[in-house]
Amino acid sequence: MYQAKKEKLYISDLIHDPAMPYPAYYTLSTSLHQNEMLHAALMALHSFDLSDYQKAKNHQEIFNMLHSGSFPIFKEKYVSDILATK
């Protein structure tokens, strides 16, 4: 069976001095490695700049947002696993 190629995206390539250096890299598919929305999310996470993000009101809102495909950091692994179990 064909397995998609994975690439490492190092946090040090995105942010010079991250507030949270762990994990040092993410292993991503080629398409996610080039996804600018994912880069922005990782930069916000590792610099603790979460001012543009809002808290979900309930668990259903979280799953609706993940299912929409707007969050590539979860899309590849977690959403496909969640939807497969339904």
C-alpha positions in Angstrom: 0.0 0.0 0.0 1.2 3.5 -0.9 2.1 5.7 2.1 2.2 9.4 1.7 5.5 11.1 2.2 5.9 13.1 5.4 8.1 16.1 6.0 9.3 17.7 9.2 8.3 21.3 9.9 10.7 22.7 12.5 9.3 25.4 14.8 12.7 27.2 14.7 12.1 27.8 10.9 8.8 29.6 11.7 9.7 31.5 14.9 13.2 32.8 15.9 12.7 32.5 19.7 9.5 30.5 20.5 7.9 30.9 24.0 7.1 27.2 23.8 9.8 25.2 22.0 8.3 21.8 22.5 7.6 20.0 20.2 10.6 21.1 18.2 9.0 19.9 14.9 5.8 18.5 13.4 5.7 15.6 11.0 3.2 16.6 8.2 2.1 15.5 4.8 3.5 17.5 1.9 0.3 19.5 1.4 0.1 20.5 5.1 3.8 21.3 5.2 3.0 24.1 2.7 -0.3 25.2 4.3 0.0 28.9 5.4 -3.0 28.7 7.7 -1.3 25.9 9.6 1.9 27.9 9.8 0.0 30.8 11.3 -1.7 28.5 13.8 1.6 27.0 14.9 3.2 30.4 15.2 0.4 31.6 17.4 0.5 28.5 19.5 4.3 28.5 20.1 4.4 32.3 20.8 1.3 32.2 23.0 -0.4 34.8 20.9 -3.9 33.5 21.1 -5.7 36.9 21.0 -7.4 36.1 17.6 -8.8 32.8 18.8 -12.1 32.3 20.6 -13.4 29.7 23.1 -16.1 27.3 21.9 -19.4 27.5 23.7 -19.9 23.7 23.7 -18.4 20.5 22.4 -20.7 20.4 19.3 -19.3 23.8 18.1 -15.8 22.3 18.3 -16.8 19.3 16.2 -18.6 21.5 13.7 -15.5 23.7 13.2 -13.2 20.7 12.9 -15.6 19.0 10.4 -15.7 22.2 8.3 -12.0 21.6 7.4 -11.0 25.0 8.7 -8.4 23.6 11.1 -5.7 21.8 9.1 -3.7 20.9 12.2 -6.5 18.5 13.2 -7.8 17.6 9.7 -5.3 15.0 8.7 -5.3 12.7 11.6 -7.9 13.5 14.2 -11.0 14.5 12.2 -10.7 11.5 9.9 -10.4 9.2 13.0 -13.5 10.9 14.6 -15.6 10.6 11.5 -14.6 7.0 10.9 -16.0 6.0 14.3 -19.4 7.5 13.7 
